[in-house]
Amino acid sequence: MISTRLFLTLSTGFVMLTTGLPPLQANPAEAQARLKGAVEEVLRVADRAPSKAALPNLVRPVLNKHISFSTMTRRAVGPGWSKFSAAQQAQAVQLFSQLIVRTYSDKFTPGEHPVITYKAAVTPAAGRVDVPTSMVYKGSRYAVIYRMEQAEGWKITDVVIEGVSMVANYRTQLGAQYNKGGAQAVINSLNQSVSRPK
């Protein structure tokens, strides 16, 4: 069974940059501005939730717009991904996205907003922008870097929390499952995590 991590900070990182610029012209300042706008969108949606239980269904469409769950799932599984059938890949993406949305929603409280400080965005490679932030939420401070890629219209492909990559963290877990029983073992593990009572 996959252990959960603190993903409440995902609420601050759902970014969609829709410019038509080629990768080499990526504008870090624009990425940061779009990130701020995305944060406001997420918080507006969360504030409309009548209860915490209603939050997952409300935020899922927003998260789907701003996160490349397909890229995240593929990288979280690792080299074994190429051995999945198309149907298994689709199922894994659906379950992985459901797990992240559920974990995020469980950690986030509607009406309680984080205090976010945006630092200078950087372009570590063509078609990529990293936006580092410092966030205070419920009395705790987190250093969070949002990694975005242009291939799908500037979507988040990883979140690094206190130096720990979300994708790398899941790769350790899902990779171990794949080594045990292949694609079906990964799907079973994801299914088990999603089905686990809160």
Backbone as a ProteinNet text record, in pm:
[ID]
protein_1_A
[PRIMARY]
MISTRLFLTLSTGFVMLTTGLPPLQANPAEAQARLKGAVEEVLRVADRAPSKAALPNLVRPVLNKHISFSTMTRRAVGPGWSKFSAAQQAQAVQLFSQLIVRTYSDKFTPGEHPVITYKAAVTPAAGRVDVPTSMVYKGSRYAVIYRMEQAEGWKITDVVIEGVSMVANYRTQLGAQYNKGGAQAVINSLNQSVSRPK
[TERTIARY]
85.3	0	89	50.9	132.8	106.3	213.8	198.1	169.4	91.9	59.4	160.2	177.9	265.3	184.2	244.9	175.6	173	55.8	44	-48.7	-75.8	-164.6	-110.6	23.5	81.8	50.8	-5.5	-45.3	-147.3	-217.3	-319.8	-261.3	-129.2	-67.2	2.7	-5.2	79.6	16.7	-111	-172.8	-169.7	-78	-43.5	-75.4	-131.8	-150.9	-106.4	4.5	53	16.8	-60.1	-112.8	-47.8	69.6	136.6	183.8	204.2	250.6	399.8	473.8	616.2	691.2	798.1	880.1	955.4	1007.9	1072.1	1181.8	1266.1	1378.8	1334	1208.1	1159.4	1075.4	1085.6	1009.4	1039.8	936.2	949.3	922.1	1026.8	1006.7	913.7	924.2	838.4	691.7	666	528.9	477.7	565.3	527	486.9	563.9	533	399.1	373.6	246.8	129.3	146.8	40.5	19.3	126.4	115.3	30.1	55.3	-23.3	-171.4	-199.6	-338.6	-402.2	-324.2	-375.2	-404	-318.1	-339.9	-473.9	-500.6	-627.1	-746.1	-731.9	-840.6	-867.4	-761.6	-777.1	-844.4	-800.8	-857.4	-1003.8	-1037	-1177.6	-1265.9	-1218.4	-1295.2	-1307.4	-1197.5	-1198.9	-1292.3	-1297.1	-1382.9	-1531.1	-1565	-1705.2	-1750.7	-1656.1	-1690.6	-1777.1	-1894.6	-1980.6	-1925.4	-1835.4	-1774.2	-1642.9	-1561.8	-1435.6	-1459	-1567.2	-1598.6	-1629.2	-1678.1	-1713.7	-1594	-1483.3	-1367.9	-1310	-1288.7	-1227.2	-1299.3	-1430.5	-1505.8	-1500	-1486.7	-1480.1	-1343.7	-1237.3	-1103.8	-1050.5	-1104	-1049	-1043.7	-1150.9	-1141.1	-1029.9	-1007.4	-900.8	-765.1	-747.8	-620	-592.6	-694.9	-676.5	-630.2	-670.6	-628.5	-481.6	-431.8	-302.2	-191.1	-223.5	-122.2	-121.4	-3	8.3	16.7	-97.8	-99.6	-39.7	-53	4.7	156.7	218.1	363.3	407.1	336.7	371	364.8	257.1	241.1	350.5	377.6	481.8	616.3	651	780.6	782.6	667.2	660.6	677.3	626.3	641.8	784.2	843.4	980.3	989.5	1103.1	1126.1	1018.9	955.9	854.3	731.7	716.7	598.7	580.1	687.8	678.3	621.8	619.9	567.1	416.8	360.5	216.3	143.2	28.7	-56.6	-120.6	-179.8	-245.5	-356.1	-430	-538	-482.7	-371.2	-309.3	-254	-197.3	-147.6	-261.2	-371.4	-486.3	-540.2	-545.8	-595.9	-501.8	-371.1	-273.3	-280.8	-294.6	-305.4	-430.5	-541.1	-666	-652.9	-593.6	-579.2	-478.2	-367.8	-265.3	-319.8	-392.4	-450.9	-553.8	-630.3	-729.6	-662	-548.5	-474.9	-423	-367.8	-314.2	-425.7	-535.6	-648.1	-702	-715	-766.3	-672.6	-543.1	-446.6	-443.8	-442.3	-445.1	-569.8	-683.4	-810	-816.6	-758.6	-761.2	-678.5	-573.8	-484.3	-526.8	-611.7	-649.5	-783.3	-793.5	-917.7	-977	-1097.8	-1160.2	-1166.3	-1129.9	-1133.7	-1003.8	-912.1	-781.8	-678.3	-635.2	-546.1	-399.9	-312	-169.3	-116.6	-9.5	61.3	182.2	185	285.9	376.9	507	606.7	668.5	654	707.5	848.6	939.8	1077.8	1101.7	1218.4	1247.1	1242.1	1161.7	1152.6	1276.5	1310.9	1429.9	1394.1	1480.3	1463	1580.8	1568.4	1680.1	1710.8	1614.3	1634.2	1529.8	1553.4	1457.3	1321.8	1218.5	1085	1049.6	1131.5	1104.8	1119	1032.9	1041.8	1019.2	1106.4	1090.5	1053.7	947.9	904.7	919.9	1023.1	1039.6	951.3	896.2	811.5	840.6	796.8	796.8	653.1	600.7	460.9	444.4	357.3	321.7	176.2	152.7	16.1	-3.3	-104	-135.3	-13.2	62.9	175.9	305.1	305.2	426.3	471.5	602.9	660.4	716.1	692.2	738.6	810.2	922.4	990.8	943.6	881	819.9	864.7	906.1	941.9	843.8	783.6	690.8	762.9	770.9	837.3	732.5	746.5	649.9	719.7	648.4	702.1	604.4	661.5	584.6	518.2	558.3	511.6	360	292.4	146.3	80.6	150.3	93.4	122.8	243.7	287.5	200.8	222.9	157.8	262.1	218.8	306.9	335.9	463.5	503.6	571.8	599.3	655.4	645.7	642	643.2	749.5	842.2	950.4	922.5	894.6	859.1	973.2	1032	1144.4	1253.8	1281.8	1389.4	1352.8	1229.5	1186.4	1091.8	1131.4	1048.6	930.4	811.1	692.5	702.3	746.9	758.3	861	975.9	1079.6	1032.5	956.7	905.5	813.8	725	636	709.6	815.4	890.2	951.4	998.8	1054	949	828.1	721	665.1	634.7	575.3	676.2	802.3	905.9	920.7	911.6	920.4	803.1	684.6	567.5	582.6	636.4	654.9	752.3	860.2	959.1	900.3	800.2	736.3	641	561.8	457.1	416.9	502.2	473.4	364	305.7	207.4	87	40.8	-78.5	-53.6	67.5	100.3	95.6	140.8	134.6	-11	-91.9	-233.6	-304	-274.2	-335.7	-297.9	-170.9	-124.5	-193.5	-204.4	-273.8	-420.9	-481.7	-621.9	-642.7	-551.5	-560.3	-549.5	-459.2	-441.1	-563.3	-618.6	-735.8	-858.1	-866.9	-983.9	-975.2	-857.3	-839.1	-927.2	-999.8	-1081.7	-995.1	-1050.4	-975.4	-960.7
-119	0	124.1	221.2	340.2	436.8	483.1	581	717.2	798	932.6	1032.9	1142.5	1251.7	1379.1	1480.2	1608.2	1679.7	1677.4	1740.5	1860.5	1911	2027	2143.1	2146.2	2257.7	2253.8	2144.7	2141	2248.9	2293	2394.8	2524.2	2539.2	2663.1	2649.1	2531.4	2513.9	2469.4	2490.5	2439.1	2546.4	2527.3	2632.9	2591.6	2682.1	2656.4	2779.5	2766.2	2875.9	2843.1	2927.2	2893.5	2975.4	3029.1	3103.8	3008.8	3061.6	2978.8	2991.4	3038.1	3059.4	2927.8	2920.4	2800	2787	2666.4	2643.1	2741.1	2780.2	2866	3005.5	3041.9	3173.8	3171.4	3061.8	3050.8	3169.9	3229.7	3349.9	3315.9	3307.4	3272.2	3368.5	3498.4	3596.4	3572.2	3536.8	3508.9	3382.3	3283.3	3159.3	3188.2	3273.6	3307.7	3380.8	3470.3	3542.9	3448.1	3352.6	3255.9	3166.5	3134.9	3054.2	3125.5	3253.9	3330.5	3329.6	3343.9	3340.2	3204.3	3098.3	2963.5	2939.4	2993.3	2980.2	3041	3159.2	3226.1	3143.5	3080.9	2997.7	2879.1	2813.7	2698.2	2738.4	2850	2893.7	2934.5	2997.5	3034.2	2909.9	2809.4	2685.5	2618.2	2613.9	2549.1	2620.5	2752	2829.1	2803.8	2753.2	2724.9	2590.1	2511.2	2377.9	2387.8	2326.3	2330.9	2250.1	2156.2	2073	2017.8	1963.9	1904.4	1783.2	1711.1	1592.2	1627.2	1749	1790.7	1842.8	1865.6	1929.7	1852	1719.6	1648.3	1667.4	1655.2	1668.9	1810.4	1909.4	2048.4	2082.9	2034.3	2074.5	1989	1869.7	1781.9	1847.6	1914.7	1978.2	2082.6	2153.7	2254.1	2186	2080.6	2009.9	1946.6	1893.5	1832.7	1934.5	2059.8	2165.2	2198.7	2192.8	2252.2	2153.4	2025.5	1924.1	1821.4	1782.1	1674.2	1542.3	1486.2	1360.6	1246.7	1252.7	1147	1146.9	1266.1	1275.7	1232.8	1278.5	1241.4	1090.4	1028.3	884.4	807.5	845.2	776.9	784.1	900.5	915.7	850.8	848.6	784.3	633	575.5	431.6	398.9	483.6	460.5	377.2	309	234.6	130.3	77.1	-25	25	157.7	215.6	164.9	144.1	100.1	-41	-114.3	-250.5	-254.4	-141.3	-134.6	-135.7	-200.9	-188.3	-50	-9.7	121.4	129.9	22.1	20.6	30.6	-36.9	-30.4	109.1	172.2	308.7	403.3	392.8	480	457.4	332.5	301.5	354.9	341	390	541.7	612.6	759.1	800.1	732.4	765.2	743.9	632.6	602.2	694.8	723	809.8	950.4	1000.8	1134.5	1135.9	1030.4	1021.5	1020.8	951.7	946.4	1084	1157.6	1289.6	1386.1	1384	1472.4	1440.3	1313.7	1272.9	1316.8	1295.7	1331.7	1482.1	1557.5	1703.5	1750.8	1697.6	1741	1709.2	1597.1	1556.2	1649.4	1708.3	1794.5	1940.9	1977.8	2117.4	2144.4	2258.3	2297.5	2418.3	2406.6	2520.7	2642.8	2758.8	2882.4	2916.4	2821.7	2847.3	2861	2983.5	3010.8	3012.4	2954.5	2963.4	3102.7	3140.1	3264.8	3226.2	3273.6	3228.9	3343.2	3317.8	3411.4	3350.5	3418.9	3368.9	3422.5	3333.3	3372.8	3373.8	3420.6	3434.7	3299.7	3291.5	3169.1	3154.7	3031.1	3004.3	2909.2	2908	2817	2720.6	2602.8	2508.7	2439.3	2437	2373.9	2428.4	2409.4	2455.3	2390.2	2472.5	2419.6	2389.3	2433.3	2407.6	2534.6	2551.8	2663.1	2608.2	2644.8	2609.5	2735.2	2727	2840	2803	2856	2828.1	2919.7	2866.1	2944.2	2907.5	2995.3	2966.9	2983	2881.9	2884.2	2857.6	2935.4	2913.3	2869.9	2753.9	2700.9	2632.1	2677.6	2622.5	2622.1	2731	2748.1	2682.7	2610.8	2544.9	2609.5	2614.4	2673.9	2564.1	2577.3	2478.7	2548.7	2491.5	2536.2	2445.5	2504.9	2425.8	2479.3	2389.2	2424.6	2356.2	2434.4	2380.3	2368.9	2247.3	2222.6	2212.5	2298.2	2303.3	2278.2	2216.3	2189.1	2236.7	2273.6	2340	2243.3	2116.9	2021.5	2012.5	2025.1	2015	2149.6	2257.4	2389.9	2440.5	2418.4	2463.2	2407.5	2280.6	2215.9	2171.4	2158.6	2110	1962.7	1926.4	1786.9	1730.6	1814.9	1766.6	1878	1839	1933.4	1885.9	1973.5	1939.3	2007.4	1928.5	1980.5	1954.9	2062.5	2050.5	1960.3	1978.9	1904.6	1765	1721.9	1587.4	1595.8	1535.3	1533.1	1438.7	1488.1	1404.6	1286.3	1311.4	1205	1100.9	1146.5	1053.3	971.3	1034.4	963.9	849.1	876.2	771.1	668.5	711.8	617.1	507.5	544.6	444.6	339.5	386.5	295.6	216	284.5	216.5	127.4	171.1	88.6	-44.3	-38.9	-162.3	-254.3	-195.4	-275.8	-338.5	-262	-315.3	-432.7	-419.9	-527.5	-654.2	-637.6	-753.2	-825.7	-747.5	-813.5	-744.1	-658.1	-593.8	-488.8	-458.7	-350.7	-374.3	-497.6	-524.7	-500.5	-525.9	-500.2	-350.8	-268.9	-123.6	-78.2	-126.9	-89.2	-134.9	-256.6	-306.4	-220.5	-177.9	-94.8	41	101.6	229.6	215	108.3	82.9	67.7	-1.2	-22.7	109.1	194.6	323.6	412.9	413.9	496.9	446.3	315.5	255.6	257	287.1	284.7	389.8	354.4	453.6	565.9	687.1	801.4	791.1
0	0	0	-76.6	-91.4	22.5	86.3	193.3	133.7	205.4	157	208.9	134	175.1	178.2	232.3	245.6	111.7	47.8	-83.1	-78.9	39.9	47.6	-32.9	-50	-122.8	-271.1	-317.3	-457.8	-489.8	-385.5	-407.5	-458.9	-445.1	-488.9	-623.2	-684.3	-800	-928	-951.2	-1070.6	-1178.9	-1273.8	-1367.9	-1510.5	-1586.4	-1728.6	-1805.5	-1878.7	-1961.3	-2105.7	-2167.9	-2299.8	-2411.2	-2388.9	-2493.8	-2601.9	-2721.1	-2831	-2853.6	-2756.9	-2774.1	-2779.5	-2858	-2860.1	-2728.7	-2697	-2568.7	-2532.2	-2627.5	-2594.7	-2553.6	-2580.7	-2544.9	-2416.8	-2341.8	-2217.6	-2127.8	-2073.7	-1992.6	-1846.7	-1762.3	-1621.7	-1549.5	-1580.4	-1513.6	-1547.7	-1672.7	-1713	-1644	-1633.1	-1564.7	-1420.7	-1355.5	-1217.1	-1206.9	-1300.6	-1300.1	-1321.5	-1411.6	-1435.7	-1313.8	-1244.2	-1122.7	-1018.4	-1001.7	-904.5	-941.6	-1069.6	-1112.6	-1088.1	-1109.2	-1086.7	-938.9	-853.3	-708.7	-670.6	-723.2	-692.1	-740.3	-855.9	-907.8	-815.7	-772.9	-684.3	-553.7	-496.9	-369.3	-383.9	-496	-518.7	-524.7	-594.3	-605.4	-469.4	-395.7	-264.2	-168.1	-177.2	-86.2	-111.2	-229	-259.6	-204.8	-156.5	-108	17.4	17.4	135.8	251.6	220.3	323.5	270.5	359.6	318.1	228.2	254.4	175	29.6	7.3	-128.4	-206.8	-139.2	-201.8	-320.4	-310.4	-423.3	-556	-556	-680.7	-736.8	-648.4	-693.9	-752.7	-689.9	-734.3	-848.6	-868.6	-972.2	-1110.2	-1158.7	-1290.7	-1298	-1188.5	-1186.3	-1193.7	-1115.9	-1115.8	-1251.6	-1314.5	-1446.5	-1550	-1532.8	-1626.4	-1610.7	-1488.4	-1459.4	-1425.7	-1416.9	-1387.9	-1499.8	-1544	-1641.9	-1565.9	-1533.7	-1459.8	-1541.9	-1672.9	-1756.5	-1746.4	-1750.6	-1736.8	-1598.2	-1496.3	-1359.1	-1339	-1387.3	-1368.3	-1440.1	-1563.8	-1641.4	-1571.7	-1521.2	-1455.5	-1317.5	-1251.8	-1120.6	-1132.3	-1239.5	-1261.2	-1303.5	-1387.5	-1430.3	-1557.2	-1577.9	-1702.2	-1733	-1630.5	-1652.6	-1726.4	-1737.2	-1801.4	-1944	-2015.1	-2154.8	-2167.1	-2058	-2058.9	-2030.6	-1989.6	-1965.9	-2100.1	-2105.6	-2223.5	-2221.3	-2333	-2337.3	-2233	-2216.2	-2117.1	-1975.5	-1949.9	-1817.3	-1789.4	-1891.1	-1873.3	-1838.7	-1910.7	-1884.2	-1743.4	-1700.9	-1567.2	-1460.4	-1484	-1387.3	-1373	-1484.5	-1479.6	-1402.7	-1429.1	-1360.8	-1210.1	-1170.1	-1027.5	-960.4	-1030.1	-972.7	-952.1	-1050	-1035.5	-923.5	-911.9	-804.7	-668.1	-658.8	-532.5	-493	-588.9	-559.1	-519.8	-594.8	-562.2	-423.6	-394	-263.5	-151.4	-170.1	-66.3	-44.5	-154.7	-145.8	-72.1	-110.7	-52.2	96.3	134.4	274.5	362.1	304.3	382.3	381	287	270.6	337.3	404.3	469.6	397.9	343.3	275.3	366	310.4	387.6	457.3	467.9	529.8	418.9	395	283.5	326.4	245	273.4	241.6	308.3	277.6	193.2	69.7	-25.5	-66.6	-63.8	-115	-239.8	-352	-478.1	-497.9	-528.9	-555.5	-706.6	-746.3	-889.1	-959.7	-1063.9	-1142.7	-1229.7	-1260.3	-1340.9	-1454.5	-1556.6	-1669.7	-1671.5	-1608.6	-1600.5	-1732	-1823.8	-1953.6	-2049.9	-2179.4	-2279.3	-2254.4	-2253.7	-2234.4	-2091.2	-1996.1	-1854.8	-1773.8	-1675	-1581.1	-1441	-1349	-1208	-1130.5	-1051.2	-969.7	-822.3	-755.6	-612.7	-528.9	-422.2	-332.9	-188.4	-100.7	43	89.1	156.7	195.2	344	406.5	546.4	550.5	610.1	617.6	752.1	825.2	957.6	1049.1	1043.5	1132.9	1089.4	979	929.9	799.6	781.8	661.5	571.4	442.1	345.3	229.9	188.9	67.7	-45.2	-145.8	-253.1	-389.1	-475.3	-612.7	-706.7	-795.8	-894.7	-1028	-1079.5	-1206.9	-1316.9	-1416.2	-1525.6	-1658.1	-1750	-1882.7	-1989.2	-2102.4	-2207	-2304.1	-2302.6	-2403.2	-2410.6	-2297.6	-2295.2	-2265.6	-2294.4	-2269.6	-2130.7	-2081.4	-1949.8	-1836.6	-1810.4	-1697.2	-1595	-1471.6	-1365.7	-1389.1	-1380.4	-1397.1	-1273.1	-1175.1	-1048.4	-945.7	-820	-708.9	-611	-578	-485.5	-352.3	-249.4	-117.8	-21	29.1	122	64.7	-63.4	-128.1	-175.1	-151.1	-189.7	-309.3	-418.8	-539.4	-520.3	-550.2	-540.5	-635.9	-759	-857.5	-813.7	-765.5	-721.1	-601.7	-512	-395.3	-437.2	-531.5	-579.2	-664.4	-734.6	-816.6	-730.3	-611.8	-520.3	-485.9	-458.1	-418	-535.9	-645	-759.6	-831.8	-832.3	-893.2	-821.3	-689.5	-611	-642	-657.4	-691.3	-829.9	-924	-1059	-1057.8	-982	-974.7	-913.7	-829.2	-765.9	-860.4	-933.7	-1011.8	-1139.1	-1191.7	-1318.2	-1310.2	-1425.3	-1435.1	-1345	-1338.9	-1259.1	-1110.9	-1064.7	-924.3	-894.2	-988.6	-971.4	-964.4	-1056	-1058.3	-931.2	-886.7	-763.6	-643.9	-638.6	-528.1	-528.8	-646.6	-657.9	-619.9	-666.9	-635.9	-486.1	-421.7	-278.3	-202.9	-247.1	-181	-198.7	-319.4	-346.5	-270.5	-253.7	-188.6	-36.8	15.4	160.5	226.8	332.5	403.6	457.5	460.6	512	662.5
[MASK]
++++++++++++++++++++++++++++++++++++++++++++++++++++++++++++++++++++++++++++++++++++++++++++++++++++++++++++++++++++++++++++++++++++++++++++++++++++++++++++++++++++++++++++++++++++++++++++++++++++++

